[in-house]
Amino acid sequence: MSRLRRLKHLLLHERAAAALLPEAFWRLLLARIQLLRPFAETAPRLGVKSMESPEAAGVQELEVARNVTRAIRVMSRCTPWKSTCMVRAVAGLRMLEKRGIESTLYMGVARDRAGKMVAHAWLRSGEQYVSGDDAMQGFVVVEKFAKLLHAK
């Protein structure tokens, strides 16, 4: 489906996700700017290092995560800058954080067909993959950051 047709479909049929499009654009921009800084400065804001959020989530939280997923996927194709996997993951993390929903950002590495080392980032909230799940297979997790919002 073309970008324009996907955007039109989202606007007509998925109102909850469509309502998140302006925020998704803004969060993608902020994430892109944030990731221009050294990673050592950015990492502490991603969550608790080497921890994971729970895989169990409520029905309402999962629905919000699905809508954030749709908005991030559509808007990341419409940005005038390159919205990499890391940019999409950070944007999704911030959108979920705003709504009080926990998530885990994963960073992994693998080798491509030419043997070159490649990196990938993806985001999970509960059992829902918010970003990066389309390419996470074959990657070895080298770090993860849990955005834990609820006191236990």
Phi, psi and omega per residue, in radians:
M1 nan 2.312 -3.127
S2 -1.162 2.824 -3.131
R3 -0.998 -0.820 -3.096
L4 -1.137 -0.740 3.129
R5 -1.154 -0.679 3.121
R6 -1.135 -0.745 3.109
L7 -1.097 -0.768 3.123
K8 -1.093 -0.759 3.116
H9 -1.053 -0.784 -3.138
L10 -1.089 -0.774 -3.125
L11 -1.120 -0.629 -3.092
L12 -1.467 -0.616 -2.948
H13 -2.000 -0.321 -3.071
E14 -2.215 1.255 -3.014
R15 -1.039 -0.691 -3.119
A16 -1.102 -0.741 3.101
A17 -1.238 -0.687 3.141
A18 -1.070 -0.606 3.128
A19 -1.135 -0.356 -3.126
L20 -1.567 -0.108 -3.066
L21 -1.020 -0.822 3.125
P22 -1.062 -0.724 3.110
E23 -1.142 -0.698 3.126
A24 -1.044 -0.762 3.107
F25 -1.038 -0.844 -3.123
W26 -1.080 -0.790 -3.127
R27 -1.155 -0.634 3.076
L28 -1.115 -0.715 3.098
L29 -1.111 -0.839 -3.138
L30 -1.089 -0.700 3.121
A31 -1.131 -0.723 3.119
R32 -1.056 -0.753 3.116
I33 -1.166 -0.785 -3.137
Q34 -1.016 -0.689 -3.068
L35 -1.376 -0.027 3.002
L36 -1.354 -0.341 3.136
R37 -1.397 2.810 3.090
P38 -0.989 2.460 -3.069
F39 -1.060 -0.563 3.125
A40 -1.052 -0.491 3.082
E41 -1.446 -0.555 -3.090
T42 -1.408 -0.686 -3.011
A43 -0.923 -0.791 -3.107
P44 -1.059 -0.411 -3.140
R45 -1.468 -0.104 -3.119
L46 -1.465 -0.333 -3.133
G47 2.363 -2.905 -3.113
V48 -1.395 2.093 -3.085
K49 -1.132 2.438 3.077
S50 1.128 0.387 3.101
M51 -2.111 2.826 3.081
E52 -2.215 2.571 3.025
S53 -1.379 2.798 3.137
P54 -1.073 2.600 3.096
E55 -1.478 -0.182 3.101
A56 -1.597 2.384 3.104
A57 -2.568 2.731 3.122
G58 -1.276 2.833 -3.133
V59 -1.038 -0.739 -3.127
Q60 -1.156 -0.718 3.108
E61 -1.106 -0.706 3.125
L62 -1.131 -0.667 3.122
E63 -1.159 -0.720 3.076
V64 -1.084 -0.765 3.131
A65 -1.073 -0.687 3.096
R66 -1.108 -0.717 3.131
N67 -1.185 -0.682 3.068
V68 -1.101 -0.722 3.099
T69 -0.996 -0.866 -3.126
R70 -1.071 -0.786 -3.115
A71 -1.126 -0.762 3.133
I72 -1.113 -0.769 -3.117
R73 -1.084 -0.765 -3.123
V74 -1.197 -0.879 -3.057
M75 -1.206 -0.546 -3.135
S76 -1.129 -0.387 3.091
R77 -1.485 -0.185 -3.065
C78 -1.886 -0.044 -3.105
T79 -1.351 2.530 3.102
P80 -1.308 -0.163 3.042
W81 -1.870 2.921 3.129
K82 -1.395 2.026 3.100
S83 -1.637 1.533 -3.098
T84 -1.197 3.034 3.120
C85 -1.015 -0.669 -3.140
M86 -1.201 -0.709 3.096
V87 -1.069 -0.802 3.130
R88 -1.101 -0.718 -3.134
A89 -1.134 -0.777 -3.141
V90 -1.162 -0.723 3.108
A91 -1.066 -0.789 3.112
G92 -1.105 -0.730 3.106
L93 -1.015 -0.778 -3.134
R94 -1.173 -0.677 3.125
M95 -1.145 -0.710 3.111
L96 -1.217 -0.719 3.127
E97 -1.010 -0.740 3.122
K98 -1.011 -0.541 -3.095
R99 -1.688 0.136 3.104
G100 1.270 0.545 -3.112
I101 -1.984 2.237 -3.115
E102 -1.311 2.704 3.125
S103 -2.743 2.934 3.066
T104 -2.279 2.243 3.066
L105 -1.731 2.180 -3.138
Y106 -1.880 2.505 3.039
M107 -2.179 2.255 -3.099
G108 -2.365 2.902 3.086
V109 -2.300 2.724 3.070
A110 -2.753 3.082 3.043
R111 -1.936 2.395 3.092
D112 -1.417 -3.081 -3.081
R113 -1.077 -0.477 3.129
A114 -1.511 -0.012 3.133
G115 1.527 0.072 3.137
K116 -1.392 2.438 3.125
M117 -1.255 2.271 3.096
V118 -2.229 2.652 -3.131
A119 -2.029 2.748 3.125
H120 -2.644 2.613 3.081
A121 -2.251 2.527 3.081
W122 -2.562 2.817 -3.050
L123 -2.216 2.359 3.095
R124 -2.187 2.447 3.014
S125 -2.309 2.037 -3.026
G126 1.080 -2.245 3.090
E127 -1.693 0.004 -3.086
Q128 -1.618 2.205 2.997
Y129 -1.499 2.112 -3.054
V130 -1.523 -0.618 3.107
S131 -2.667 2.719 3.016
G132 1.384 -0.072 -3.097
D133 -1.201 -0.328 3.141
D134 -1.199 -0.318 -3.078
A135 -2.337 0.243 -3.029
M136 -1.408 -0.276 -3.120
Q137 -1.092 2.359 3.110
G138 1.543 -0.092 3.119
F139 -1.609 2.442 3.082
V140 -1.693 2.198 -3.132
V141 -1.185 2.185 3.091
V142 -1.858 -0.368 3.064
E143 -2.818 2.702 3.086
K144 -2.529 2.653 -3.124
F145 -2.326 2.137 3.141
A146 -1.710 2.182 3.016
K147 -1.618 1.619 -3.111
L148 -1.693 2.074 -3.022
L149 -1.913 -0.340 -3.054
H150 -1.809 2.244 3.084
A151 -1.225 2.340 -3.118
K152 -1.674 nan nan
